[in-house]
Amino acid sequence: MRGFFWKIVIILAVVGVSVVSLYPLNEKINLGLDLKGGMHLVLRVETSKIPEDARKDALERALEILRNRIDEFGVKEPVLQKQGKDKILIQLPGITERDRAVKLIGQTALLEFKLVSKEPGLLRRALEGNVPVGYELKYLDKDPLLIKQEASLTGEYLVNAEVRFDQSRFNQPIVGIKFDSKGARRFSKITAENVGKQLAIILDGNVQSAPVIKEKIPSGEAIISGRFGLQEAKDLAIVLKAGALPAPLVIEEERTVGPLLGKDSIDKGVKAIAIGGIVVAVFMFLYYLLAGIVALLALVINILIILGALGYFGATLTLPGIAGIVLTIGMAVDANVLIYERIREELRLGKTLAASVQAGYKKAFLTIFDANLTTLIAALILFQFGTGPIKGFATTLSIGILGSMFTALFVSRVVFDFLTSHGLKKLPMLSVFPNVPKLKLISKRHFAYILSLSIITLGAVSFVKRGDKNFGIDFTGGVLQEYEFKINTSTHDIRELLREINLEDSLIQKVRDANRYIIRAYAGTTDEIVEKFRTSFGQENVLMLRTESVGAMVGKDLRKKAINAIAFSLIAMCIYIAIRFKFKFAIAAIIALLHDILISAGAMSFTAREFSLPVIAALLTIVGYSINDTIVVFVRIRENMRLQRKMEFSELVNVSLNQTLSRTLLTSLTTLLTVISLFVFGGEVINPFAFVLLVGVIVGTYSSVFIASPVIVDWMRGKRV
């Protein structure tokens, strides 16, 4: 009893820590940008456009200036990080004014003061196309100005910039600037020597104003006026105060999610979790009865552990992260199913319930350990190669795997030990097969090979035919936007507008049951498309729910990382299975995994869905899940090889498949129920991800029976390994 007491203490401690880590919930678990809205930007600092001697610390200076601008902008908990040699990652949670934020962040803010020529003859020559040496022709509104190329003063001496109001112009917003002592002396000298001349104030090459110098200005203060509103004046003051960027910035990657779509994603994600959990709970209760209740208790504790771990580490919950929780619900029950089916086998041998429970947990331990560890390998590789939301999925999946092992092997065991020690003698359960079936599964392998090869070929033909259309903007570059229109419109109307800006080849998808459209453009820019819609439909009638923009180079890099992630996961699993079993078992498992990946990829292409980072996450999850089921069969084959030394190898494999068939079907069913919930109720954004999982779970179950084990039989030609 003493040992039992400490087990209860451990369980209560884990539950207690999880609950404490969650409180208060809204402060402990951060929502990702895809759930609460915000911006994700990857900016490239174009150091090639600045002198060699200024390139060394350009990235660090740009990062510091951007941090100052964003602090002034008032963003809570922004993320700014260097990425590689010339890139900066920025995440702005809760930002809804995308246009303003992009302009504020990307504006170089190079402020220059240049003298304007008073010679009408020189201006006339410039307008005729003969610009004098040392001058440049610019315009203030529509008025031409001949301006000296060399700046008399720049913004490097600025110490402050603030919004003011011009009383003489009906309180028109203006920006007052102040120079440091050195700048003030230079400004005083310039104004003293050029009274009566115009001094152009130029920001990033555009003339903001060109006032006439009326007198010497010794104070070191000046005013920038122009046709801008209060918000524009505030943003101009922010960028001037923070300082000019050392080099121009290029947006390589942008992902913006509006708060409306974020709330919709949360609602649908919670709904998917609730429905998936309820369906699994009902199934487990009806099929396993009392044992099902124990499994559900373990499942509740497992979900609590996941949320508690997220709260403890201050992790960020993303939409794929919610999908990870949904998937964990199904996979967590798998471990209980493995244990219960082992207990059932021991009971059939005539053992007592207490002895059957002990033997069932002992024999299921290594199977659960091997199966979950291979899935964990996939999750860790996914974390290594994935971006923010995908890391969120890998995080929840990893925690869920560890939590399910604890709850299935420890928590439920403690409950059963308690029940059997207090008089429980029977454990009634329903059964798929009253007795071990005697199906001739191995004899069907050649038909299965032909079927699989045919499906893979169809998928490959579809993939080749679609070409680059198989890949989303994550891998090819381009723009993806989702809009909600407050007036009636149609796909035809949208295509005609896109035709006017030479983007008629864009893909247009109407979101069901809503006046929403998803647009996938292979060229163009976010600003170009949204400006066209707002001009044509009216700004108040166009709501941009999300936008994703990826540069071609970034897309190429992401595609390379995706291929590496899949390749490394296959290699890692091959090594692990070779160590735990035999090398030929590992090769057979990899063949089955490639089979699953190819069919799932073919299904994506056949249904005209695009490959994206979440889809790669789903493929890696399939790799982990499929090998999970295959290992269950391999463990039984290994056991029978020790017990049935004289049995022909092909017959031994067939017996092993029949012995594990109910387990295979039940574990796949519980996972499938939760994935179906995710597919049906998870929403449009997560739909391709859920679709791949749906196909993968079905194909993975099939391959563990008809591909992995049969390949070993054919390879060995009936001989033992």
N, C-alpha and C positions, 0 to 999 in steps of 0.2 A: 504493500500500500504506500510505502514511503516513496518509491519510484514513481508511482502513479500520481501522487500529490505534486511532485516536482514537474511532471509533464503538464498538469493542469496549470501550474504557476507559469510555465513557459508560454502556453497558449494565451492565457489571460494577459501576460506581459506584452506579447506581440500585438494582441488586439488593442490593449490600452495605449501602447506607443503609437499605433496607427491612428487611433481616434484623436489623441493629443496632437499628432502631427497635422491632422486635418483642420484643427480649430484655430482661428475661424476660417471656414472653407474659402471665402472670397479673397482672402489675403494669402493663403498658403499655396494654392494652386493657380499658377499664372496661365491665362488663356493665350494661345498663339494668335498670330496676326490673322490667320484664316478663320478664327472664331470670333474675335472681338473687333476685327477690322484693323487696318493699318497698312503700312508700306514696308516692303523689303526691296532694297536697292543694292546693286553691285556697281560701283563707279570705277572707271579706269582713268588714272591720272596720265594725261598725254605728255609725258616728259620729253618726247621727241620734238616737241614744238617750243622748247625753251633751251637757252644756252647750256652747254655741257657742264659748266661749273655750278649751275643752279640745280642740277638733277639729283645730286647726292641725297639731299634731305627733303626733296619735294614732296614725297609721300607723307612724311611725318608732319610737315608744315600744313599740307592740305588737310590732314586728319584733325589737327588742332584747330584750324580755322572753321572746319565744318562742325566740330564739337561746340565751338563758341556760338555759331549761328543757330544750331539746334537748341542749345540752352536758352538763347534769347527767344526762340520760337515757342518755348513753353511745353515741349514734349516730355511726358512722364516716362521715366525708365527707358530712354533710347539706348540702342546698341550701336556702337561704332568700333569696327575692328579692321586692322590691316589684313589683307588677303593676298598672299603672294607678294611679288615684287612691285606691282604697280596698281593694285586694286584696293578699294575700301568697301567694306560691307556696312550697310546702314539699315537698321530696323526701327521704325517709328510706330509704336503701338497706338491705336486709337485715332490716327490721323485720317480725317475725312476730306480735307481740302487738297486733293492730289495735285492739281495744277499749281496751286500756290507753293506747296512743299517742293515740288520739282524745280520750280523757278528759283526758290530761295536757296536750295542746295546746290544747283548746278550753275548759278550765276558766278562768273569769274570775279565780278566787282572790281575791275581795273578802272580806277578813277583818274582822270587826267585833266589838266587845265592847259589849254592851248590858245594862243593869240590868233585873232581873226584879221585877215588882211583888209585894209580900208581902200585899197586901190581898185576902182571899178574896172579899169582896163585889164588887170590881171584876172579878175573874176570873169570878165567877158571871154577872155581867151580860154579859161578853164571850161566854161560852158560849151565852147566850140570844140572841146576835146584836147586842148593843148594846156595841160595842167603844168604850171611852173615847177621847176625843181625845188624840192624842200617844202612843197605844199600838197594838200589833198582837198578834194572837193567833197563836202558833206552837206546834209540838209537838216534844217530844224523845221519840223513839219514839212512845208513845201518850199521854204525859203532856202536858196543855195548859199553856202558859206565857204569861202576859201580859207582853209585853216592850216597853220604851220604844222608840219609833221612832228617836229620835236616838241615834246611836252615841256612847258615852263615849270610845272609842278605836278606831282602825282599824289595818290592817296596814301602813300607809305608813311606820311607824317601825320595822318589823322589820329586823334586820340578820342574823339567822341562824335556821335551823330545822333540826332534826335528829331522827332516830329514837332513841327511848329505850325502856326496858322497865320496866313497873310491877311492882316486886318483890312488892307486896301483892296483885296480881291475877294470879298465876301467869305472870309475865313477859309480860303483855299489851302489845303495841306501843302506844306513845304518841308524840306529837310535842312536843318541847320547843322553845319559841321564845324569842328574846331581842330586846329593844328597844334602840334607840340611847339616848343620854343624855336626849334630849328626851322620847322615848316612855317611858323608865323613870321619869322624874319624874311624868309624867301618870298612869302606871299605879300608882305609889306613892300618889299623891293619891287616885285612885279607890278603891283597896283600903282606904286609911286611913279614908275617909269613909263606907264602906259595909260595915263588918264585920258579919257575920251575914246579909247579903243574898246572893241568887244573882246571878252575873254570867254571862250567856249568851255563849258563844263561837260566833259565826255565820259560816259560810263559804258565800258565794254564796246567801244567803237561807235556808240550812238550819242548824238548831241542831245543833252537834256535841256540845256538853256544856254544862252549866249548874251549875258547882260553887258551893258556898257559900263566901264570903270569910271565912276564919277569923281572919285577921290582916293587918296592913299588909305589903305585899310591896315592899320597897325595891330589890330586886336587878334589877328590870326583866325578870324571867324568868317564864314561865308554861307550863302544860302543856295540850295539847289531847288529850283522851281520847275514845274512842268505840268502836263495834263495827267496827273495821277490822283486817284482817290486816297482816302485815309489808309486803307489796308496796304496799298502799294507804297505809300510813303513810309509806313511802319516797316515793311519788308526791306525797303531801300536803306533805311536807317540801320537795320539789323546787319545786312551784308557789308555796309560801309564800316560799321563799328567793328565787326569781326575781322575785317581786312580782306584784301584781294587774294584769291587763290594763286599759288605759284605757277600753275599750269591749268589749261582747260580740262574739264571733266567730261567723260562720255558715259552715258548710262548703258552698261553692258547687259544688265538684267534688272527687270522691275516686276514686282508682284504686289498689286494693290487690291485689297478686299474692303469693300464698304461695310459699314456696321449692319446694314439690313441683311446682307447675304451672310455675314457672320452669325447673326442671331438665328437665321434660318438654318444654318449648318448645325448650331448647337441644338436647336429643337429637334431636328431630324436625327442627329446623332444620339441624343438621349432616348428618343422614341425607338430607334433601332436597338439600343442596349436593353431597354425595358421589354420590348416584344421578344427579342431573342432570348433574354433571360427567362421570361415567363414560359415560353414554348419549351425550352430545355428543362425547366423545373417540372412542368406538367409531365413531360415524357419520362423523366427520371423517376418521378413519384409513381406513375402508372406502371412502369416496367419493373423497377427494382423495389417498390414499396418502402419498407423501413430503411433498407440500404440506400434507397434514393433520397430519403430525407437526410441521411448522414452526408451524402454527397453534396446536397444543396447547402447544408450548413458549412461544409468545407469551401464551397463556391463563394458564399457570402463573405467568409473570412478572407478568401483570396482577393476578391474585389476590394475589400477594405485595406488589405496590404498594399495593393497597387496604388490606390488613392493616397494612402498614408505615406508611401515611399515618395510619390510625386510631391506631396506637401513637405516632407522632411528635407528633400534635396532642393526644394524651390524650383522643380522642373516645370517645363511649359507643356501644357496639354494642347495638342493640335488636332485637327480633324482626322488625319491618319492615326493619331494617338487614340482617339475614340474608337476608330476601327480596330486598333490593336486590342482594346478592352473587350470589344464584341467578340473578336476572334479568340481571345483568352478564355472567355466563357465556355466556348465549345471545346477548346483544347484542354482546359482544366478538368472537364468532366471525363475526357478520354482516359486520364490516369485512373480515375475511379472505376471506369468500365473495365480496364485491364485487370484491376485487383478483383473486382466482383466476379469476373468470368473465371479467374484462377480459383477463387473460393468455391465457385459452383463445381469446378472440376474435382476439387478435393472432397466436396460433399458427396459427389457421385461415387467416390471410392469408398464411402462408408465411414469416413472420419467424423468425429464430433465437430460441432460448430466452432468451438474454441481452437481445436487443432487445425481445422480448415482455414480459419482466419489467419492463424500464425503462418501456416504453409503458404497461403495465398499471397500474403504481403511479402514473404521471403522470396518467393519465386517471381513475383512481379517487379521487385525492386530494380534489378539490373535492366530489365526491359524498359521500365519507365526512365531510369537514369540515362541509358543510351539514347532512347528516343528523344527525350527532352534536351539532352546535351547537343545533339545534332541540330535541332531547331534553334537552340541558343547560339550556335556557331553562325548560322545564317543571320540571326538578329544582330550579332556583334559586328559582322562584316558590313551589314546594312548601315549600322551606326557609323562605321568608319568612313564609308563612301557617300552617305546620304547628306542632303541639305537639311535645313531646319525642320520642316514638317515631317520628313522621312525619319530624321533622328528621333522625333517624337513618337513615331510608330515603333521604331526599334526599341526605344526606352520602355514603353508600356508593355511590349511583347516580352522583352527580357525579364522585367520585373514579374510579369504574369507567369512566365515559365518557372521561375524560382519559387514564386508563391504557390503555384499549383503543386509542385513537388513537396513543399512543406505541408500543405493542407491535405494532400492525398495520402502521403506516406506517414505523416505524423499525427495530424489532427484527427482524421477519420479513424486511424488505428487506435488512438486513445479512447475514442467514443465506443468502438467495438469491444475493446478490452473491458471497458466499464460495463457494457451491456452483458457480455458473456460471463463476467465475474459476478453479476447480479441475477443470474438465472436464465438468461436468454439461451434457448436450446435450438431454435429453428430460425432460418432466415429465408422466408419464401420470396421467390423472384419468378417473373415470367421468363419465357425462353423462346428465342427465335427458332432454335432446333432442339426438340426434346432430347435427342441424342446427337452424338457427333455425326455430321453428315458424311456420306461416302460418295461425293461427287467426283467425277473424273476430270478434274480441272486441268491437269497437266496435258491430258490428251487433246485439249482444245487449243493448245498453244500456237499451232501453226495457223489456225484460223485467226487467232488474236494478232499474230504477227502481220498477216495480210491486211486485217482491218486497220491496225495502227498505221501501217505503212501507207495505206490509201488515204487515211485522214491527214497524215503528215504531208503527203504529196499535195492534196487539195489546198491545205493551208499554205504550203510553200509557193504554189502557183499564184494564189491570191496575194501573197506577200510581195512576190516579184512584180506582179501586174500593177499593184498600187504604188510601188516604189517609195518615194519620199513621203507620200501621203500617209504611210504607216506611222510616221513619227510626229509627235506633237512638237510644240515650239521649244520644249526643254532640250530637244536634240537637234533641231534644224534651225532654230532661230525664227523670229517672226513675232507677231502680235496676236494675243488672244484676249478678247474682251467680252464681257457679259453686260447687257443693257436691259433696263426695264423702261418701256415707253408708256407714257400716260395717255397717249392717243392711239387709236387703232392704226396698225401698220401691218405690213406683210413682208414675207421673204423677198417678193418681187420689188417692193418699194426700196428695201434696204440694198438689194443688189444694184438697182439703178443708181442709187447715190454712190455706192462704192465704185461703179463704173466711171462716174464722173471724175474720180481721183485715181483712175487706172488700177483699181483693186478688184476688178470683176471676177478674178479667179479665187477670191476668198471663199471659204466654207461658211455657210450660214445654217445654224441649227436653232429651231424654235424649241424653247423649253415648254414641256407639256403643262397644261392647266394654268398658264400664265402668259402675260404679254411680254415675255422675256425672250431675248435672242442671244445666242453665243456666236461670236464672229471670230474666225481663224484666218488671219491675213498673213501671207507668206512674204509680204513686203510692206512698205509704208511705215508710219509711226503712230503711236497712241494718240498724240495730239492732233495729227492730221485727220484721223477717223472721227474722233469725238467732236472736233470742230465742225466737220461736215454735217454730222447728225444734229448738233445744236443749232446750226444755222438754218437747216432745212425744216426741222420739227419744232424749233423753239427751245431755248435753254431750259425752261421750266418743265418741258415734257420729256426730257431725256435724263435718266438716272443711270450713271455708270456704276454697276454693282462690283465689278472687279476688272482688273486688267493685268495681264502678264506679258512682259516683253523681254525677249532673250536675244542677245546678239549672236551672230553666226559662229564666232569663235567660242563663245561660252557654250553654245549648243554642242559644238564638236567636242569640247572638253567634257561635258556632262555625258555624252554618248560613250566616250572612252571610259569614264569612271563606271558607268552602268555595266559595260562589258566586263571590266575588271572585277566588279563586285560579284557577278554571277560566276566568272571563272574561278576566282579565289575561293568562293563558297564551295564549289564542286570539288576543288582540289583538297580543301580542308576536310570535307566529309569523306572523301576517298581515303585520305590518310588515316582518319579516325576509324573507319570501318575496317580497313586493312589491319589495323592494330587489334581491334576488338574481335574480329572474326578472321577472315582469310582474304588475301589479295583478290582472288577471283570473285568473292562475294562483293568486294568494293567495286570492282569493274561492272558487275551486274547491276549494282545499285545505281551507279553513275549512268549506265545506259538507260535505266528506267527513269532517272531524273531528267536526262536530256529528252526522252520521249515525252515526259510531262510538260517540259518547257516548250518544246516544239509544237505540241498540240494546243497548248494554251495561247502561244503566240499566233498560231494559225487561226484560232477562234477569234482573236482580237482583230486580225486583218480581215477575216471573212465577214465579220459584222461591222466593218468600217469604223472601228474604234482606234484611237491613236495611242501610241506608246508614250508614256510620260514618266516622271520620276516615281509617282505613286504606283504605277503599273509595274515598274521594276521592283519596287518594294513587295508587291503582291507576288511576283514571280519568285523572288527569293524566299518568301513565306511558303510558297508551294514547295520549293526545294526542301525546306525544313520539315514541312508537314508530311510530304510524300515519303521522305526517308524515315520519318517517324513510324509510319505504318509498315514499311518494308522491314525495318529492324525487328518489329514484333514477330514477323514471319521467320526472319533469319534466326532469332533466338530460339524459336521452337524447332527449327531444323537442326540447330546445333545440339539441343537437348536430345532430340530423337536419334541423332548420330551416335550418342553415347549409349542410349537405351536399346536401340534396334540395330545391332552391329551386323546382322545377317540380311537385313532387308535391302532390296534393290534401291539404288539411290533415287531414281525417278518416282518409285512408289513411296519412299520415305518423304520426299518433298510434297507429294500429293496428300499424304496423310497429315503432314504439318499444316498445309493450307486449309484443309478441312477442319482441323482442330482449332485454328485461329480465325475461321471464317466469320463466326458470329461476332467475335471481338472486332474484326475489321469492319463489318457492316455497322455495328453499333457506334464505334468511335467516329466513323465517317458521318453517320447520321446526325449525331449531336453537333458536330462541327458544321455540317451542312445546314442545319436548322438556323444557326446563328448567322451564317453567311447569307442565307436567303433573306433573313431579316435586314441585314445590312444592304443587300442588293435592292430590296423592294422599298425600304423606308429611309435609306441613308441619304438620298438626295442626288441631284445631277452631278455635283462635283466629285463625289466619291464613287459614282456608278461604275466607271471603267475599272477601278481598283477592286470593287466587289465582284464584278463580272469575272475577272481573272481568277479570283479566289474560288468562285463558284465552279468554274470549269476545272480549275486545278484540283479541288477536293475530289470531284467525281473521277477525273482522269488518274489522280494519284492513287485512289482506291483500286481502280482497275489495274494499274500498272504493277502494284504490289502483288497482285494475284496472278496476272497473266503475262507479265513481262519480266520482272526482276528474278523471281524464282525459276521460271522456265528457261531463262537464259543460262542459268547455272547448270540446269539439267542437260541442255544441248551442248554446252561447252565441255562438260565432264563426260558426255556420252554414256550416261548411266553409271559411271564409276564414282566412288566416294572422293570427296575433296581431300 
